[in-house]
Amino acid sequence: MRTMKFGPTDQNVDAVILGAMRINNAENPQAVIETAVDAGITFFDHADIYGAGNCETIFGEALKKTSIKREDLFIQSKCGIVPGKLFDFSKEHIIEAVEGSLKRLQMDHLDALLLHRPDALMEPEEIAAAFDELATSGKVKHFGVSNQNPSQIDLLEKTVKQPLVANQLQFGIMHTGMIDSGIHVNMTDDGSVDHDGGIYHYSRLHDMTIQAWSPYQYGFFEGVFIGNEKFPELNKKLEEMAEKYNTTPTGIASSWILRVPNMQVIAGTMNLGRIKEIAAASEIKMSKDDWYDVYLAAGNILP
């Protein structure tokens, strides 16, 4: 498994993260964890809302049945969403959410905590107070955000003492907005539209790791593009590249993301075979020519 620096810290982490959002649907959660670790994936991503908390419970129970040591894993969770109602970054909610996650996971600390979706009413002073309490108690080692733009991060960093080490953002072959606008600078076509305040280059400048979520989806959770007849040109190219690099189309879709500097990829699959494919793909270093060939096959254009 390829490793990389986690934000501005000295912590090395896996390039591939296994997301646990669907572990409540896994046939054998214990096998999922063991397969991931055997393949080199020791970084697991959670959120307090996944399965209404049940995903963390299932993971904690499944991990107990393995011989895997907690200290050999990197466990991350997210908080801040009250489903269907609001986003809540109050100190009380953050502390309560972490306590709940730790209880469900049966752990005494999280290696990282991310604020899940931006709270329009957030008070940075409350967030800072929550982070200070969690850091001082040893319950959270690193902090970050999810789905936030540069100005929102700057607002937090004005008050929060701890470095914000990561930002979870949707990115993949069919979700390339954060790099399209950089390629189409000074143009007036659709690709030139900057929807996120230049978050990709901001992240690189500020040493924030980007964690790519739902990397194999197209549209707004419309489905997976790999093997999908709606995208014949792209899938032909993925098959071609899979043969060239001795992997699978899923492996190519993963290595394509990891070819972009500063990226981790979050694999949400519970399929044991695909977990192995994605883990192995972290070692692939796709050529620049091949990366652009895939980018163009997805329907993107160069100005």
C-alpha positions as CSV (number, residue, x, y, z in Angstrom):
1,M,0.0,0.0,0.0
2,R,1.3,3.4,-1.0
3,T,1.5,5.9,1.9
4,M,1.5,9.6,2.0
5,K,1.8,12.5,4.5
6,F,-1.5,13.4,6.3
7,G,-1.8,17.1,5.7
8,P,1.0,19.1,7.3
9,T,1.6,16.5,10.0
10,D,4.4,13.9,10.2
11,Q,1.8,11.1,10.2
12,N,2.0,8.7,7.3
13,V,-1.4,7.3,6.1
14,D,-2.6,4.9,3.4
15,A,-3.5,6.3,0.0
16,V,-6.6,4.2,0.0
17,I,-9.3,4.6,2.7
18,L,-12.1,2.1,3.3
19,G,-15.3,3.9,3.9
20,A,-17.7,2.1,6.3
21,M,-20.9,3.8,5.2
22,R,-22.3,0.5,3.8
23,I,-20.8,-2.0,6.4
24,N,-24.4,-2.5,7.7
25,N,-25.1,-4.2,4.4
26,A,-22.0,-6.3,4.4
27,E,-22.5,-10.1,4.4
28,N,-19.6,-10.5,6.7
29,P,-18.2,-7.3,8.3
30,Q,-15.4,-9.1,10.0
31,A,-14.2,-10.4,6.6
32,V,-14.4,-6.9,5.2
33,I,-12.1,-5.5,7.9
34,E,-9.7,-8.5,7.7
35,T,-9.5,-8.4,3.8
36,A,-8.8,-4.6,3.9
37,V,-6.0,-5.0,6.4
38,D,-4.5,-8.0,4.6
39,A,-4.5,-5.9,1.4
40,G,-2.7,-3.0,3.2
41,I,-5.7,-0.7,4.0
42,T,-5.6,0.3,7.7
43,F,-7.4,3.6,7.3
44,F,-11.2,3.4,8.0
45,D,-13.6,6.3,7.5
46,H,-16.9,6.6,9.5
47,A,-19.6,9.1,10.3
48,D,-21.9,9.3,13.2
49,I,-24.9,9.3,10.8
50,Y,-24.0,6.2,8.7
51,G,-26.7,3.7,9.3
52,A,-28.0,6.0,12.0
53,G,-24.9,5.1,14.0
54,N,-25.3,1.4,13.4
55,C,-22.3,1.2,11.0
56,E,-19.9,2.3,13.8
57,T,-21.5,-0.3,16.1
58,I,-21.1,-3.1,13.5
59,F,-17.5,-2.1,12.9
60,G,-16.6,-2.1,16.5
61,E,-18.2,-5.5,17.1
62,A,-16.6,-7.0,14.0
63,L,-13.2,-5.6,14.9
64,K,-13.4,-7.3,18.3
65,K,-13.7,-10.7,16.6
66,T,-10.4,-10.2,14.7
67,S,-6.8,-10.3,15.9
68,I,-6.2,-6.8,14.5
69,K,-4.8,-4.4,17.0
70,R,-6.4,-1.0,17.4
71,E,-3.0,0.7,17.4
72,D,-2.4,-0.7,13.9
73,L,-5.4,1.1,12.5
74,F,-6.2,4.8,11.6
75,I,-9.8,5.5,12.5
76,Q,-11.6,8.6,11.3
77,S,-15.1,9.7,11.8
78,K,-17.3,12.7,10.9
79,C,-20.0,14.7,12.7
80,G,-22.2,17.7,12.2
81,I,-25.2,16.4,10.3
82,V,-28.6,16.0,11.9
83,P,-30.3,14.1,9.1
84,G,-33.1,15.8,7.4
85,K,-33.0,18.8,9.8
86,L,-29.8,20.8,10.1
87,F,-26.1,20.9,10.2
88,D,-24.8,21.5,13.7
89,F,-21.2,22.6,14.6
90,S,-22.1,23.7,18.2
91,K,-19.6,22.7,20.9
92,E,-22.2,20.5,22.6
93,H,-23.1,18.6,19.4
94,I,-19.4,18.0,18.4
95,I,-18.5,16.7,21.9
96,E,-21.6,14.6,22.1
97,A,-21.1,13.2,18.6
98,V,-17.5,12.1,19.4
99,E,-18.5,10.5,22.6
100,G,-21.2,8.6,20.8
101,S,-18.8,7.4,18.0
102,L,-16.2,6.3,20.5
103,K,-18.9,4.3,22.5
104,R,-20.2,2.6,19.3
105,L,-16.7,1.9,18.0
106,Q,-15.6,0.7,21.5
107,M,-12.5,2.8,21.3
108,D,-10.9,5.5,23.5
109,H,-9.9,7.9,20.7
110,L,-10.3,8.8,17.0
111,D,-7.2,9.4,14.9
112,A,-9.1,12.0,13.0
113,L,-12.4,13.9,13.2
114,L,-13.9,15.8,10.3
115,L,-16.7,18.3,10.3
116,H,-19.1,16.7,7.9
117,R,-21.1,19.5,6.0
118,P,-20.8,23.3,6.5
119,D,-23.1,24.7,9.2
120,A,-24.3,28.1,7.9
121,L,-24.7,29.2,11.6
122,M,-21.4,28.0,12.8
123,E,-19.5,29.9,15.5
124,P,-15.7,29.3,15.1
125,E,-15.2,29.9,18.8
126,E,-17.5,27.0,19.7
127,I,-15.7,24.7,17.3
128,A,-12.4,25.8,18.7
129,A,-13.5,25.1,22.2
130,A,-14.7,21.6,21.2
131,F,-11.5,20.8,19.4
132,D,-9.4,22.0,22.3
133,E,-11.4,19.8,24.8
134,L,-11.2,16.8,22.5
135,A,-7.4,17.3,21.8
136,T,-6.6,17.9,25.5
137,S,-8.5,14.8,26.6
138,G,-6.7,12.7,23.9
139,K,-10.0,11.7,22.3
140,V,-9.1,13.1,18.9
141,K,-5.6,13.3,17.5
142,H,-6.2,15.2,14.2
143,F,-9.0,17.5,12.9
144,G,-10.3,18.3,9.4
145,V,-13.4,19.2,7.4
146,S,-15.6,17.8,4.7
147,N,-17.2,19.5,1.7
148,Q,-15.9,23.0,2.7
149,N,-14.5,25.7,0.5
150,P,-11.4,27.9,1.1
151,S,-13.3,30.8,2.8
152,Q,-15.0,28.5,5.2
153,I,-11.7,26.9,6.1
154,D,-10.1,30.3,6.5
155,L,-12.9,31.3,8.9
156,L,-12.3,28.2,11.0
157,E,-8.5,28.6,11.0
158,K,-8.8,32.1,12.3
159,T,-9.9,30.6,15.6
160,V,-9.1,26.9,15.7
161,K,-5.6,26.1,17.0
162,Q,-5.2,22.7,15.6
163,P,-4.2,22.3,11.9
164,L,-7.1,21.2,9.6
165,V,-5.4,18.3,7.9
166,A,-7.9,17.0,5.4
167,N,-11.0,17.9,3.4
168,Q,-13.4,15.3,2.1
169,L,-14.7,16.2,-1.4
170,Q,-16.3,14.4,-4.2
171,F,-13.8,13.7,-7.0
172,G,-13.4,11.0,-9.6
173,I,-13.3,10.5,-13.4
174,M,-16.9,11.7,-13.7
175,H,-16.6,14.4,-11.0
176,T,-13.7,16.6,-12.1
177,G,-15.0,20.1,-11.4
178,M,-12.2,21.0,-8.9
179,I,-9.6,20.5,-11.6
180,D,-11.6,21.5,-14.7
181,S,-11.7,25.2,-13.7
182,G,-7.9,25.2,-13.4
183,I,-7.5,23.7,-16.9
184,H,-10.0,26.2,-18.4
185,V,-8.6,29.4,-16.8
186,N,-9.5,32.5,-18.8
187,M,-12.1,30.7,-20.9
188,T,-15.9,31.2,-21.0
189,D,-17.0,27.6,-21.5
190,D,-18.7,25.4,-18.8
191,G,-15.4,23.9,-17.7
192,S,-14.1,27.4,-16.6
193,V,-16.8,27.8,-14.0
194,D,-15.2,27.7,-10.5
195,H,-17.8,26.2,-8.2
196,D,-15.7,25.7,-5.1
197,G,-13.4,28.7,-4.7
198,G,-10.3,26.9,-6.1
199,I,-10.4,24.3,-3.4
200,Y,-7.9,22.0,-5.1
201,H,-5.1,24.5,-5.4
202,Y,-6.0,26.0,-2.0
203,S,-5.6,22.5,-0.4
204,R,-2.2,22.0,-2.0
205,L,-1.0,25.5,-0.9
206,H,-2.2,24.8,2.7
207,D,-1.0,21.2,2.8
208,M,-4.5,19.8,3.3
209,T,-5.1,16.2,2.1
210,I,-8.1,15.8,-0.2
211,Q,-10.1,12.6,0.4
212,A,-12.1,11.7,-2.7
213,W,-15.5,10.3,-1.8
214,S,-17.9,8.4,-4.1
215,P,-15.1,8.2,-6.7
216,Y,-16.9,5.7,-9.0
217,Q,-20.2,7.5,-9.2
218,Y,-21.6,9.8,-11.9
219,G,-24.2,12.5,-11.5
220,F,-25.9,13.0,-8.2
221,F,-25.7,9.4,-7.0
222,E,-27.1,8.2,-10.2
223,G,-25.0,5.1,-10.3
224,V,-21.5,3.7,-11.0
225,F,-19.9,4.6,-14.4
226,I,-17.7,1.5,-14.5
227,G,-19.2,-1.1,-16.8
228,N,-22.1,1.2,-17.5
229,E,-23.4,1.2,-21.1
230,K,-24.1,4.9,-20.9
231,F,-20.3,5.5,-21.1
232,P,-19.0,3.3,-23.9
233,E,-15.9,5.4,-24.7
234,L,-14.8,5.7,-21.1
235,N,-15.3,2.1,-20.4
236,K,-13.4,1.1,-23.5
237,K,-10.5,3.2,-22.3
238,L,-10.7,1.8,-18.8
239,E,-10.5,-1.7,-20.2
240,E,-7.6,-0.8,-22.4
241,M,-5.7,0.8,-19.4
242,A,-6.6,-2.1,-17.1
243,E,-4.9,-4.5,-19.5
244,K,-1.9,-2.2,-19.9
245,Y,-1.4,-1.8,-16.1
246,N,-2.4,-5.4,-15.2
247,T,-5.4,-4.3,-13.1
248,T,-9.1,-3.9,-13.5
249,P,-11.3,-0.9,-14.6
250,T,-11.9,-0.2,-10.9
251,G,-8.2,-0.3,-10.3
252,I,-7.7,2.2,-13.1
253,A,-10.4,4.5,-11.8
254,S,-8.7,4.5,-8.4
255,S,-5.1,5.0,-9.7
256,W,-6.4,7.8,-11.9
257,I,-7.5,9.7,-8.8
258,L,-4.2,8.9,-6.9
259,R,-2.2,10.2,-9.8
260,V,-3.5,13.7,-8.9
261,P,-1.2,15.1,-6.2
262,N,-2.5,15.4,-2.6
263,M,-5.3,12.8,-3.0
264,Q,-6.5,9.9,-1.0
265,V,-9.4,7.7,-2.4
266,I,-12.2,6.5,-0.3
267,A,-13.4,3.1,-1.4
268,G,-16.9,2.4,-0.1
269,T,-17.2,-1.1,-1.5
270,M,-17.9,-4.1,0.8
271,N,-17.0,-6.5,-2.1
272,L,-13.9,-8.4,-0.9
273,G,-12.5,-8.7,-4.5
274,R,-12.9,-5.0,-5.2
275,I,-11.2,-4.1,-1.9
276,K,-8.2,-6.1,-3.1
277,E,-8.3,-4.5,-6.5
278,I,-8.4,-0.9,-5.2
279,A,-5.7,-1.6,-2.6
280,A,-3.3,-3.0,-5.3
281,A,-4.0,-0.1,-7.6
282,S,-2.4,2.3,-5.1
283,E,1.0,1.1,-6.3
284,I,0.2,2.0,-9.9
285,K,1.8,5.2,-11.2
286,M,-0.2,6.1,-14.3
287,S,1.7,8.0,-17.0
288,K,0.7,11.6,-17.7
289,D,-0.4,10.7,-21.2
290,D,-2.6,7.9,-20.0
291,W,-4.1,10.1,-17.3
292,Y,-5.2,12.7,-19.9
293,D,-6.4,9.9,-22.2
294,V,-8.8,8.8,-19.5
295,Y,-9.8,12.4,-18.7
296,L,-10.7,13.0,-22.3
297,A,-12.5,9.6,-22.7
298,A,-14.8,10.8,-19.8
299,G,-16.1,13.5,-22.1
300,N,-13.9,16.3,-20.9
301,I,-12.2,18.7,-23.3
302,L,-9.0,20.7,-23.3
303,P,-9.1,24.3,-24.4
